[in-house]
Amino acid sequence: MSVDYRKITLDGLWHNNPALVQLLGLCPLLAVTASVVNALGLGLASTLVLVSSNLTVSLFRKLVPETVRLPIFVMIIASFVTAIELVMQALTYELYLILGIFIPLIVTNCAIMGRADAFAVKNPVRASVLDGLMMGVGFTIVLVLLGGLREVLGTGLLFSNMHLLFGEAARSWELTLFADYPGFLFAILPPGAFVGLGLMIALKNVIDARIEKRRQMAQKPTQLTGSKRVRVTG
C-alpha cells in the first residue's frame, strides 16, 4: 500500500491539526500557554513522545494482540513520558517546575493515544514517524502562537524567560513591545486562553472557506459564448 507523505504532512500541520481541528490535548494547551517558553517546552516534550510512541507502536504492531492493544500503548507512552520528565528535571529544572503536572499528564493526551491507535498501528515505520512528527509540530505551532499572543497582550513582552529552556545566552532574546505597559490580566488567565484559541480556530475556518471557494471557482467549466448553428429539417 502506497503512503502519501504529502498528505500526512499537510494533515498534521493544517487539515487535521490536533489542536485546531481534532481539538485534542486542550487541557495542557490552555493551561500552560501564558508565555512562549512554557508553550514551547510542552510542545517539544509532546512532539518527542508522539514520534517515539508512533515509532515503537509501528515496529511492534504485528506482535501486539488486539485484546491488550490499548494497555500496551499506554505503557509505551508512559515510558517515554517518564524518560522525558527525567531529562527535563536534569536539564531544565525550573521550566519543569513551572509546567508541573502537565508533563506527566502527557500520558493521557488523547492526541498521542489517538495517533498510536488510528495510524501507527496500521502503517509502516517511516510513515508513522512522519505522522508523529507532523502532528507534534502542528500542535507545537498552535501552542507557541497562542502563548505568544497571550504573553504580548498580558505583559507587553515577547520571549521572556527563554533562558529556562535555552540557557543563560537566551536572556537577551526578550523583546519589550510596549513600554510602560500596565498589563492585561485577562489574557494570561484561563479565560484568555479560551478566547485566544477560539479566535485561532475561527481564523483557520475562514482561511479554509476562502481556499475552498477559490477551488470551486477554478473548477467551474468555462461557459462558451457566441452564436450557435441550428440545424432545421423539414
CORBELRA-V47429 format. One record per residue. N is the residue number from 1. SS is DSSP state (A for helix, B for strand, O for the rest). BURIAL is # if it has 24 or more other C-alpha atoms within 12 Angstrom, else .. D_LAST is the distance of its C-alpha to the last C-alpha in Angstrom with 1 decimal. Layout:
BEGIN
N|SS|BURIAL|D_LAST  N|SS|BURIAL|D_LAST
END
This chain:
BEGIN
1|O|.|60.7  2|O|.|59.9  3|O|.|61.3  4|O|.|59.5  5|A|.|62.4  6|A|.|60.4  7|A|.|59.2  8|A|#|62.8  9|A|#|64.0  10|A|.|61.3  11|A|#|61.9  12|A|#|65.6  13|A|#|65.5  14|A|#|62.5  15|A|#|59.9  16|O|#|62.5  17|O|#|65.6  18|O|#|68.4  19|O|#|69.5  20|O|#|66.3  21|O|#|63.8  22|O|#|65.8  23|O|#|68.5  24|O|#|71.3  25|O|#|74.8  26|A|#|74.8  27|A|#|78.5  28|A|#|80.0  29|A|#|77.3  30|A|#|78.1  31|A|#|81.9  32|A|#|82.8  33|O|#|80.4  34|O|#|82.8  35|O|#|83.2  36|A|#|81.6  37|A|#|84.5  38|A|#|84.4  39|A|#|80.6  40|A|#|80.8  41|A|#|83.7  42|A|#|81.9  43|A|#|78.6  44|A|#|80.3  45|A|#|82.1  46|A|#|79.0  47|A|#|77.1  48|A|#|79.9  49|A|#|79.9  50|A|#|76.1  51|A|#|76.2  52|A|#|79.3  53|A|#|78.2  54|A|#|74.7  55|A|#|76.3  56|A|#|78.8  57|A|#|76.4  58|A|#|74.0  59|A|.|76.8  60|O|.|78.0  61|O|#|74.8  62|O|.|74.9  63|O|.|78.5  64|O|.|78.3  65|O|.|77.9  66|A|.|75.2  67|A|.|77.8  68|A|.|80.0  69|A|.|77.4  70|A|.|77.7  71|A|.|81.5  72|A|#|81.6  73|A|#|79.2  74|A|#|81.4  75|A|.|84.5  76|A|#|82.8  77|A|#|81.7  78|A|#|85.1  79|A|.|86.9  80|A|#|85.0  81|A|#|85.5  82|A|.|89.2  83|A|.|89.4  84|A|#|87.6  85|A|#|89.8  86|A|.|92.9  87|A|.|91.7  88|A|#|91.1  89|A|.|94.5  90|A|.|96.0  91|A|.|94.0  92|O|#|92.6  93|A|.|95.0  94|A|.|94.7  95|A|#|90.9  96|A|#|91.2  97|A|.|93.4  98|A|#|90.9  99|A|#|88.0  100|O|.|90.3  101|A|.|88.8  102|A|#|85.2  103|A|#|86.0  104|A|#|86.9  105|A|#|84.1  106|A|#|81.6  107|A|#|82.2  108|A|#|80.3  109|O|#|77.5  110|A|#|74.3  111|A|#|72.4  112|A|#|74.7  113|A|#|74.7  114|A|#|71.0  115|A|#|70.3  116|A|#|72.8  117|A|#|71.2  118|A|.|67.5  119|O|#|67.4  120|A|#|70.6  121|A|#|71.1  122|A|#|67.6  123|O|#|67.5  124|O|#|69.5  125|A|#|72.3  126|A|#|70.7  127|A|#|67.8  128|A|#|70.2  129|A|#|72.5  130|A|#|69.7  131|A|#|68.4  132|A|#|71.9  133|A|#|72.4  134|A|#|69.1  135|A|#|69.6  136|A|#|73.2  137|A|#|72.3  138|A|#|69.5  139|A|#|72.1  140|A|#|74.7  141|A|#|72.4  142|A|#|71.8  143|A|#|75.5  144|A|#|76.5  145|A|#|73.9  146|A|#|75.0  147|A|#|78.7  148|A|#|78.3  149|A|#|76.6  150|A|#|79.3  151|A|#|82.1  152|A|#|81.0  153|A|#|80.4  154|A|#|83.5  155|A|#|86.0  156|O|#|84.6  157|B|#|85.3  158|B|#|83.3  159|O|#|84.5  160|O|#|87.8  161|O|#|90.1  162|O|#|88.1  163|A|#|91.5  164|A|#|91.4  165|A|#|88.8  166|A|.|89.3  167|O|.|93.0  168|A|.|95.1  169|A|.|93.2  170|A|.|90.2  171|A|.|92.3  172|A|.|91.2  173|A|.|87.5  174|O|#|87.8  175|B|.|85.8  176|B|.|86.8  177|O|.|83.6  178|O|.|85.1  179|O|.|88.7  180|O|.|90.8  181|O|.|87.9  182|O|.|89.2  183|O|.|87.0  184|O|.|84.3  185|A|.|85.6  186|A|.|82.4  187|A|#|80.7  188|A|#|83.2  189|O|#|83.5  190|A|#|81.2  191|A|.|79.0  192|A|#|78.3  193|A|#|77.1  194|A|#|74.6  195|A|.|73.2  196|A|#|73.1  197|A|#|71.2  198|A|.|68.8  199|A|.|68.0  200|A|#|67.4  201|A|#|65.1  202|A|.|63.1  203|A|.|62.9  204|A|.|61.6  205|A|.|58.9  206|A|.|57.8  207|A|.|57.6  208|A|.|55.6  209|A|.|53.2  210|A|.|52.5  211|A|.|52.2  212|A|.|49.6  213|A|.|47.7  214|A|.|47.5  215|A|.|46.5  216|A|.|43.6  217|A|.|42.5  218|A|.|42.7  219|A|.|40.5  220|O|.|37.6  221|O|.|34.6  222|O|.|33.9  223|O|.|30.9  224|O|.|28.6  225|O|.|28.0  226|O|.|25.8  227|O|.|22.2  228|O|.|19.4  229|O|.|16.3  230|O|.|13.1  231|O|.|10.2  232|O|.|6.8  233|O|.|3.8  234|O|.|0.0
END
